[in-house]
């Protein structure tokens, strides 16, 4: 399998798998129970806490798609309760716990984690700050569902970094990229952007170019795998995305 093909598949497989965890109400609930800020302040010192005790503008830049003032407020809320480096470790533990249940019973979860880990450990760090932070966190023991899921989350951060670079390279701002995407105004509102929104009806082709460039930028990350391993990781990632632990 070609590297671009497997790179393209990651958006709908490990990307959506990790998104399930980030959007699950239990994630923020567990964070609050463990001493983090309530609500999205925990997100700012959890997912983005891997950036460490850096200037707030570094977090805004790395988060990219969030409205700057919204993210600034979230960081202030989160840091008022806990240091980012501490929040990141708690957030990572919650990720592993979620993954141990989400991929429970998936026979090949260990193999998925093994292949994704190889990609993660060989990927270039440029333009992907949240990926680097997640890559360098302690990982769950290899071979089980927690490790497989955790590596899917790290891979999501890797593609996120490539995507943000693609958006900027093609001259589109974060708000325009959001509005021209599949969730449009709903996503813009979620990410804290205030109305009125600009008309992006002329950006459909540019949006497709962004996705294609994201795949192109992400493709070299899979050169560490053989063509057969790329096909394997694509199928395992799809299986993980649709795995039902209750069956």
Rosetta silent file (secondary structure, phi, psi, omega in degrees, C-alpha in Angstrom):
SEQUENCE: XXXXXXXXXXXXXXXXXXXXXXXXXXXXXXXXXXXXXXXXXXXXXXXXXXXXXXXXXXXXXXXXXXXXXXXXXXXXXXXXXXXXXXXXXXXXXXXXXXXXXXXXXXXXXXXXXXXXXXXXXXXXXXXXXXXXXXXXXXXXXXXXXXXXXXXXXXXXXXXXXXXXXXXXXXXXXXXXXXXXXXXXXXXXXXXXXXXXXXXXXXXXXXXXXXXXXXXXXXXXXXXXXXXXXXXXXXXXXXXXXXXXXXX
SCORE:     score description
SCORE:     0.000 S_00000001
   1 L     0.000  139.232  178.301    0.000    0.000    0.000 S_00000001
   2 L   -71.561  151.890 -177.192    1.186    3.513   -0.839 S_00000001
   3 H   -64.113  -36.627 -178.542    1.947    5.881    2.035 S_00000001
   4 H   -65.393  -36.134 -179.489   -0.582    8.494    0.880 S_00000001
   5 H   -66.143  -44.258  179.756   -3.419    5.965    0.908 S_00000001
   6 H   -71.174  -34.789  176.493   -2.793    4.843    4.467 S_00000001
   7 H   -60.626  -42.823  179.917   -2.282    8.442    5.578 S_00000001
   8 H   -62.163  -36.959 -176.240   -5.680    9.355    4.134 S_00000001
   9 H   -69.374  -22.468 -175.268   -7.361    6.495    5.980 S_00000001
  10 H   -65.389  -28.984 -178.708   -6.159    7.681    9.383 S_00000001
  11 L   -60.071  -42.984 -176.408   -8.582   10.604    9.450 S_00000001
  12 L   -90.731   -6.056 -178.724  -11.621    8.362    9.553 S_00000001
  13 L  -109.828  -85.640 -177.802  -10.150    5.598   11.708 S_00000001
  14 H   -66.304  -30.023  178.042   -7.742    6.503   14.507 S_00000001
  15 H   -61.591  -46.420  179.816   -8.723   10.166   14.195 S_00000001
  16 H   -74.847  -32.576  177.683  -12.364    9.439   14.931 S_00000001
  17 H   -60.128  -48.468  179.316  -11.499    6.755   17.486 S_00000001
  18 H   -68.821  -32.979  177.950   -9.538    9.248   19.578 S_00000001
  19 H   -62.368  -34.683  177.085  -12.207   11.902   19.047 S_00000001
  20 H   -54.818  -42.494 -179.303  -14.728    9.590   20.732 S_00000001
  21 H   -69.399  -44.656 -178.106  -12.640    9.807   23.886 S_00000001
  22 H   -63.539  -31.644 -176.915  -12.116   13.558   23.744 S_00000001
  23 H   -93.281   -7.917 -178.111  -15.847   14.157   23.306 S_00000001
  24 L   -71.323  128.470 -179.542  -17.042   11.614   25.861 S_00000001
  25 H   -55.782  -29.039 -178.225  -18.564   13.372   28.930 S_00000001
  26 H   -64.153  -25.169 -179.209  -16.790   10.896   31.213 S_00000001
  27 H   -63.805  -51.380  178.638  -13.415   12.376   30.218 S_00000001
  28 H   -68.827  -33.396  178.487  -14.127   15.785   31.745 S_00000001
  29 H   -63.575  -44.918  178.753  -15.951   14.185   34.662 S_00000001
  30 H   -65.858  -37.543  178.981  -12.939   12.064   35.563 S_00000001
  31 H   -60.822  -45.790  179.179  -10.633   15.046   35.168 S_00000001
  32 H   -64.148  -39.911  178.661  -12.669   17.082   37.649 S_00000001
  33 H   -61.812  -25.912 -177.357  -12.780   14.151   40.078 S_00000001
  34 L  -100.098   16.027  171.350   -8.968   14.051   40.005 S_00000001
  35 L    97.747    1.656  177.279   -8.509   17.685   40.859 S_00000001
  36 L   -81.930  169.019  177.844   -8.434   19.346   37.455 S_00000001
  37 L   -61.972  154.430  175.861  -10.575   22.325   36.540 S_00000001
  38 L   -80.567  153.024  177.623  -14.154   21.648   35.641 S_00000001
  39 L    69.281 -149.850 -171.500  -15.248   21.893   32.032 S_00000001
  40 H   -74.305   -8.019  171.500  -12.959   22.884   29.193 S_00000001
  41 H   -61.770  -32.658  177.007  -10.316   24.276   31.520 S_00000001
  42 H   -68.388  -38.014  176.933   -9.352   20.647   32.039 S_00000001
  43 H   -58.742  -43.398 -176.768   -9.025   20.196   28.270 S_00000001
  44 H   -67.696  -30.236  177.355   -6.621   23.137   28.114 S_00000001
  45 L  -105.445    9.136  177.276   -4.381   21.682   30.832 S_00000001
  46 L  -108.914  -82.029  178.228   -5.024   18.090   29.742 S_00000001
  47 L   -56.369  -42.736 -177.144   -4.753   17.536   26.031 S_00000001
  48 H   -93.493   -2.810  177.833   -2.713   20.735   25.647 S_00000001
  49 H   -66.044  -16.930  178.423   -0.919   20.391   28.963 S_00000001
  50 H   -64.492  -14.140  177.238    1.748   18.390   27.150 S_00000001
  51 H   -77.770  -11.521  177.171    3.142   21.760   26.007 S_00000001
  52 L    80.546 -165.100 -176.714    4.201   22.418   29.589 S_00000001
  53 L   -84.115   61.065 -176.069    4.337   25.722   31.456 S_00000001
  54 L   -94.872  168.269  172.884    4.752   27.741   28.258 S_00000001
  55 L   -57.018  148.046 -176.640    3.373   31.190   27.356 S_00000001
  56 H   -60.648  -34.911  179.308   -0.357   31.112   26.685 S_00000001
  57 H   -62.374  -27.915  175.253    0.181   32.232   23.092 S_00000001
  58 H   -64.789  -38.680  178.627    2.136   29.009   22.506 S_00000001
  59 H   -67.912  -43.894  178.744   -0.958   27.060   23.520 S_00000001
  60 H   -59.327  -43.266 -179.905   -3.173   29.201   21.293 S_00000001
  61 H   -65.779  -41.743 -178.755   -0.820   28.631   18.391 S_00000001
  62 H   -71.789  -37.402  178.790   -0.602   24.885   18.921 S_00000001
  63 H   -67.094  -32.838  170.515   -4.371   24.480   19.424 S_00000001
  64 L    63.420  -59.139 -172.409   -4.754   26.404   16.141 S_00000001
  65 L   -84.108  -13.627  179.624   -8.474   25.972   15.442 S_00000001
  66 L   -76.600  142.332  173.240   -9.724   27.415   18.727 S_00000001
  67 L   -59.213  130.631 -173.485  -10.721   31.078   18.840 S_00000001
  68 H   -52.640  -46.808 -177.240   -7.770   32.778   20.582 S_00000001
  69 H   -69.893  -31.831  175.659   -9.736   34.477   23.358 S_00000001
  70 H   -64.149  -46.650  179.964  -11.734   31.322   24.037 S_00000001
  71 H   -67.120  -37.785  178.184   -8.540   29.308   24.407 S_00000001
  72 H   -58.636  -42.536  178.904   -6.943   32.043   26.514 S_00000001
  73 H   -66.288  -41.749  179.241   -9.884   31.825   28.915 S_00000001
  74 H   -63.839  -41.260  178.960   -9.733   28.016   29.019 S_00000001
  75 H   -64.302  -43.934  179.456   -5.998   28.069   29.777 S_00000001
  76 H   -61.245  -42.640  178.914   -6.488   30.596   32.578 S_00000001
  77 H   -63.090  -45.463 -178.627   -9.270   28.479   34.077 S_00000001
  78 H   -68.105  -43.633 -177.184   -7.226   25.300   33.889 S_00000001
  79 H   -72.214  -19.967  176.151   -3.965   26.767   35.157 S_00000001
  80 L   -66.183  -20.168 -176.704   -5.713   28.385   38.123 S_00000001
  81 L  -105.948  -36.298 -171.536   -6.244   24.854   39.433 S_00000001
  82 L  -155.384  147.301  174.347   -3.288   22.817   38.184 S_00000001
  83 L   -67.088  143.735  179.908    0.015   23.066   36.324 S_00000001
  84 H   -55.686  -41.763 -178.223   -0.223   21.915   32.703 S_00000001
  85 H   -62.542  -34.075  176.570    2.439   19.238   33.138 S_00000001
  86 H   -72.301  -42.990  179.390    0.443   17.705   35.995 S_00000001
  87 H   -61.976  -37.483 -179.631   -2.800   17.928   34.053 S_00000001
  88 H   -62.041  -40.045 -179.906   -1.225   16.222   31.059 S_00000001
  89 H   -67.340  -39.820  177.139   -0.289   13.173   33.129 S_00000001
  90 H   -65.043  -44.695 -179.591   -3.798   12.890   34.550 S_00000001
  91 H   -60.227  -40.565  179.083   -5.310   13.332   31.086 S_00000001
  92 H   -65.781  -38.375  177.180   -3.032   10.611   29.716 S_00000001
  93 H   -63.275  -41.549  179.007   -4.099    8.235   32.486 S_00000001
  94 H   -64.254  -38.831  177.331   -7.758    8.916   31.648 S_00000001
  95 H   -59.849  -48.065 -179.031   -6.984    8.230   27.984 S_00000001
  96 H   -63.698  -39.967  178.961   -5.411    4.869   28.824 S_00000001
  97 H   -64.004  -43.330  178.206   -8.315    3.919   31.093 S_00000001
  98 H   -61.592  -45.246 -177.888  -10.821    4.789   28.394 S_00000001
  99 H   -64.200  -34.626 -179.688   -8.849    2.820   25.840 S_00000001
 100 H   -63.717  -28.635  177.274   -8.624   -0.273   28.012 S_00000001
 101 H   -89.164  -40.126 -175.217  -12.422   -0.432   27.940 S_00000001
 102 H   -64.781  -37.405 -179.551  -12.990    0.869   24.414 S_00000001
 103 L  -106.484   14.611  177.216  -10.757   -1.751   22.792 S_00000001
 104 L   -58.418  132.496  179.219  -11.397   -4.525   25.328 S_00000001
 105 L    85.887   -3.527  176.466  -11.767   -7.833   23.514 S_00000001
 106 L   -81.329  111.426 -171.964  -10.108   -6.621   20.315 S_00000001
 107 L   -59.187  -36.325 -174.769   -7.748   -9.465   19.546 S_00000001
 108 L  -102.103   19.982  179.398   -5.310   -7.393   17.488 S_00000001
 109 H   -60.357  -36.155  179.055   -5.212   -4.280   19.687 S_00000001
 110 H   -65.012  -41.866  179.255   -1.631   -5.106   20.619 S_00000001
 111 H   -66.961  -39.534  176.088   -0.542   -5.347   17.010 S_00000001
 112 H   -58.088  -48.131  179.484   -2.263   -2.052   16.221 S_00000001
 113 H   -60.766  -39.294  179.784   -0.369   -0.394   19.057 S_00000001
 114 H   -61.684  -47.623 -178.431    2.909   -1.911   17.867 S_00000001
 115 H   -68.389  -43.553  178.993    2.542   -0.588   14.311 S_00000001
 116 H   -64.085  -36.369  179.860    1.311    2.838   15.368 S_00000001
 117 H   -63.180  -37.992  177.617    4.143    3.124   17.869 S_00000001
 118 H   -63.748  -40.660  177.358    6.694    2.571   15.122 S_00000001
 119 H   -64.327  -46.811 -179.479    5.132    5.377   13.100 S_00000001
 120 H   -58.408  -45.110 -174.344    5.038    7.662   16.125 S_00000001
 121 H   -75.306  -14.528  179.550    8.651    7.041   17.066 S_00000001
 122 H  -106.975   -8.649 -174.805    9.969    7.705   13.568 S_00000001
 123 L   -69.742  142.793  176.728    7.794   10.687   12.606 S_00000001
 124 L   -69.704  139.012 -174.925    9.429   14.089   12.103 S_00000001
 125 L   -84.079  -12.239 -173.451    8.469   16.543   14.864 S_00000001
 126 L   -58.892  132.473  174.782    8.362   19.725   12.780 S_00000001
 127 L    74.108   12.931 -176.740    5.055   21.563   12.885 S_00000001
 128 L  -136.878   65.386 -174.207    3.436   19.148   15.335 S_00000001
 129 H   -64.597  -38.206  179.703    3.955   20.435   18.916 S_00000001
 130 H   -71.476  -32.800  173.936    1.056   18.619   20.545 S_00000001
 131 H   -59.744  -47.016 -179.283    2.169   15.400   18.880 S_00000001
 132 H   -59.670  -42.860  179.233    5.662   15.779   20.338 S_00000001
 133 H   -61.935  -44.555  178.794    4.206   16.353   23.797 S_00000001
 134 H   -69.299  -38.353  178.550    2.001   13.266   23.598 S_00000001
 135 H   -57.980  -35.233 -173.554    4.780   11.198   22.043 S_00000001
 136 L   -92.329    1.480  174.899    7.013   11.904   25.026 S_00000001
 137 L   -73.930  154.784  171.736    4.481   11.020   27.735 S_00000001
 138 L   -59.379  139.857 -176.343    4.827    7.698   29.577 S_00000001
 139 L  -106.724  152.019  173.054    2.927    5.026   27.652 S_00000001
 140 L   -61.535  157.719  177.908    0.780    2.146   28.865 S_00000001
 141 L   -56.112  137.713 -178.636    2.464   -1.266   28.711 S_00000001
 142 L   -65.435  152.573  172.211    2.681   -2.569   25.158 S_00000001
 143 L   103.465   -9.064 -176.926    0.480   -5.402   23.970 S_00000001
 144 L  -121.515  178.431 -177.746   -2.911   -4.436   25.352 S_00000001
 145 H   -64.868  -34.615  179.792   -5.937   -2.310   24.450 S_00000001
 146 H   -62.229  -43.183  178.864   -4.826    0.671   26.573 S_00000001
 147 H   -65.911  -44.326  179.277   -1.563    0.907   24.651 S_00000001
 148 H   -59.594  -43.193 -179.805   -3.283    0.505   21.280 S_00000001
 149 H   -69.476  -41.794 -179.937   -5.761    3.260   22.076 S_00000001
 150 H   -59.239  -42.590  179.666   -3.108    5.551   23.532 S_00000001
 151 H   -67.497  -30.491  174.469   -1.050    5.275   20.376 S_00000001
 152 H   -63.445  -40.007  177.127   -4.172    6.103   18.342 S_00000001
 153 H   -64.001  -42.583  178.343   -4.470    9.335   20.346 S_00000001
 154 H   -63.522  -40.041  177.852   -0.825   10.182   19.668 S_00000001
 155 H   -64.310  -35.635  176.757   -1.397    9.470   15.981 S_00000001
 156 H   -61.341  -41.153  178.908   -4.385   11.799   16.006 S_00000001
 157 H   -66.512  -33.017  178.216   -2.122   14.568   17.272 S_00000001
 158 H   -65.191  -49.953  178.923    0.361   13.800   14.508 S_00000001
 159 H   -64.671  -35.931  177.313   -2.225   14.157   11.739 S_00000001
 160 H   -57.003  -44.235  178.830   -3.602   17.245   13.483 S_00000001
 161 H   -62.402  -43.666  178.274   -0.188   18.869   13.197 S_00000001
 162 H   -63.351  -37.533 -178.975    0.088   18.006    9.517 S_00000001
 163 H   -66.899  -43.341  179.389   -3.424   19.364    8.940 S_00000001
 164 H   -61.754  -39.349  176.950   -2.709   22.690   10.638 S_00000001
 165 H   -64.323  -41.368  179.971    0.382   23.146    8.471 S_00000001
 166 H   -62.482  -42.139  178.931   -1.661   22.342    5.346 S_00000001
 167 H   -58.908  -47.674 -178.371   -4.291   24.941    6.233 S_00000001
 168 H   -67.899  -38.974 -177.557   -1.645   27.632    6.657 S_00000001
 169 H   -62.855  -30.969 -178.749    0.306   26.576    3.565 S_00000001
 170 L   -96.325   11.710  170.812   -2.749   27.077    1.375 S_00000001
 171 L    76.555   21.502  179.397   -3.476   30.489    2.823 S_00000001
 172 L  -106.295  140.882  176.765   -6.642   29.693    4.758 S_00000001
 173 L   -82.774  165.926 -178.019   -7.272   30.817    8.328 S_00000001
 174 H   -61.301  -39.640 -179.284   -8.541   28.497   11.064 S_00000001
 175 H   -65.641  -44.081  179.625  -12.084   29.919   11.057 S_00000001
 176 H   -63.404  -38.203  178.667  -12.430   29.598    7.288 S_00000001
 177 H   -64.026  -40.403  179.298  -11.098   26.036    7.461 S_00000001
 178 H   -66.513  -48.601 -175.829  -13.668   25.155   10.109 S_00000001
 179 H   -64.045  -32.020 -179.619  -16.587   26.785    8.298 S_00000001
 180 L   -86.641   -0.679  178.775  -15.753   25.075    5.017 S_00000001
 181 L   -86.139 -179.440 -173.570  -15.501   21.710    6.727 S_00000001
 182 L   -64.034  -31.101 -177.512  -18.223   19.100    7.257 S_00000001
 183 L   -97.234   -7.482  170.772  -19.540   20.465   10.569 S_00000001
 184 H    47.309 -125.148 -173.963  -19.374   24.106    9.501 S_00000001
 185 H   -64.637  -30.865  177.652  -20.987   26.642   11.814 S_00000001
 186 H   -59.980  -45.605  179.511  -21.595   24.080   14.566 S_00000001
 187 H   -65.476  -41.188 -179.970  -17.854   23.495   14.826 S_00000001
 188 H   -59.799  -42.069  178.514  -17.091   27.212   14.681 S_00000001
 189 H   -65.172  -43.278 -179.930  -19.423   27.808   17.591 S_00000001
 190 H   -60.526  -39.647 -178.274  -17.910   24.918   19.559 S_00000001
 191 L   -83.488    7.890  169.311  -14.414   26.312   19.038 S_00000001
 192 L    88.249   12.077 -179.910  -15.486   29.688   20.407 S_00000001
 193 L   -81.728  136.086 -176.646  -15.665   31.798   17.261 S_00000001
 194 L   -90.113  145.211  174.416  -18.216   34.613   17.422 S_00000001
 195 L   -75.061  161.165    2.272  -20.790   35.386   14.780 S_00000001
 196 L   -78.497  148.963 -179.343  -21.294   36.768   12.188 S_00000001
 197 L   -94.017  147.661  177.763  -19.313   34.251   10.173 S_00000001
 198 L   -70.083  155.838  176.264  -17.776   35.000    6.774 S_00000001
 199 L   -76.343  121.965 -178.503  -19.212   33.483    3.611 S_00000001
 200 L  -117.910   21.174 -176.275  -17.053   30.498    2.645 S_00000001
 201 L   -62.929  -18.428 -179.665  -19.191   29.142   -0.186 S_00000001
 202 L   -93.968    8.086 -173.570  -16.299   29.698   -2.596 S_00000001
 203 L  -105.894    9.206 -175.702  -13.848   27.613   -0.555 S_00000001
 204 H   -62.045  -41.807  179.303  -15.068   24.075   -1.279 S_00000001
 205 H   -68.249  -40.065  178.628  -12.265   23.354   -3.745 S_00000001
 206 H   -63.165  -35.832  178.794   -9.665   24.899   -1.442 S_00000001
 207 H   -64.319  -40.295  177.169  -10.940   22.695    1.388 S_00000001
 208 H   -65.173  -35.625  177.238  -10.394   19.615   -0.758 S_00000001
 209 H   -64.495  -37.940  179.175   -6.868   20.844   -1.507 S_00000001
 210 H   -62.998  -45.764 -179.933   -6.204   21.115    2.227 S_00000001
 211 H   -62.606  -40.382  179.189   -7.234   17.518    2.835 S_00000001
 212 H   -65.633  -39.788  178.952   -5.067   16.359   -0.071 S_00000001
 213 H   -70.005  -36.398  175.311   -2.075   18.322    1.226 S_00000001
 214 H   -57.755  -46.245  177.926   -2.649   16.953    4.734 S_00000001
 215 H   -60.340  -41.425 -178.913   -2.436   13.432    3.299 S_00000001
 216 H   -64.628  -41.704 -179.983    0.717   14.374    1.387 S_00000001
 217 H   -70.863  -32.003 -178.173    2.389   15.800    4.491 S_00000001
 218 H   -80.470  -25.937 -174.377    1.320   12.823    6.610 S_00000001
 219 H   -55.704  -44.064 -179.227    2.405   10.203    4.069 S_00000001
 220 H   -60.277  -21.266  179.107    6.158   10.240    4.886 S_00000001
 221 H   -63.134  -21.573 -176.246    5.304    9.279    8.476 S_00000001
 222 H   -99.575    6.440  179.348    4.414    5.791    7.177 S_00000001
 223 L   -68.483  -16.810  178.060    7.630    5.177    5.285 S_00000001
 224 L   -73.543  -12.301  179.263    8.916    3.235    8.302 S_00000001
 225 L  -102.489  150.970  173.807    6.381    0.486    7.502 S_00000001
 226 L   -74.491  162.866  176.763    6.493   -1.970    4.640 S_00000001
 227 H   -54.425  -40.689  178.584    3.655   -1.839    2.080 S_00000001
 228 H   -65.997  -38.294  179.083    2.107   -4.927    3.689 S_00000001
 229 H   -68.678  -33.975  176.819    2.344   -3.363    7.157 S_00000001
 230 H   -64.132  -43.055  177.144    0.689   -0.191    5.874 S_00000001
 231 H   -63.643  -39.093 -179.785   -2.238   -2.238    4.588 S_00000001
 232 H   -65.145  -46.669 -177.924   -2.340   -4.076    7.883 S_00000001
 233 H   -67.275  -32.169  175.923   -2.369   -0.947   10.028 S_00000001
 234 H   -62.779  -45.875 -178.567   -5.101    0.555    7.862 S_00000001
 235 H   -68.994  -39.186  178.882   -7.330   -2.478    8.391 S_00000001
 236 H   -66.297  -39.173  178.967   -6.545   -2.706   12.110 S_00000001
 237 H   -65.332  -40.676  176.197   -7.289    0.984   12.586 S_00000001
 238 H   -63.580  -41.601  179.422  -10.639    0.599   10.825 S_00000001
 239 H   -63.330  -40.188  178.983  -11.424   -2.440   12.973 S_00000001
 240 H   -64.683  -41.294 -178.917  -10.578   -0.488   16.128 S_00000001
 241 H   -58.658  -38.393 -175.706  -12.795    2.409   15.077 S_00000001
 242 L  -105.496   10.498  178.656  -15.816    0.123   14.763 S_00000001
 243 L   -67.038  136.001  177.037  -14.964   -2.328   17.526 S_00000001
 244 L  -113.238  106.302 -176.060  -17.786   -2.928   19.983 S_00000001
 245 L   -66.432  -13.443 -178.283  -16.432   -4.070   23.356 S_00000001
 246 L   -88.915   -6.091 -178.892  -19.893   -5.265   24.396 S_00000001
 247 L   -89.826    0.000    0.000  -20.157   -7.854   21.657 S_00000001
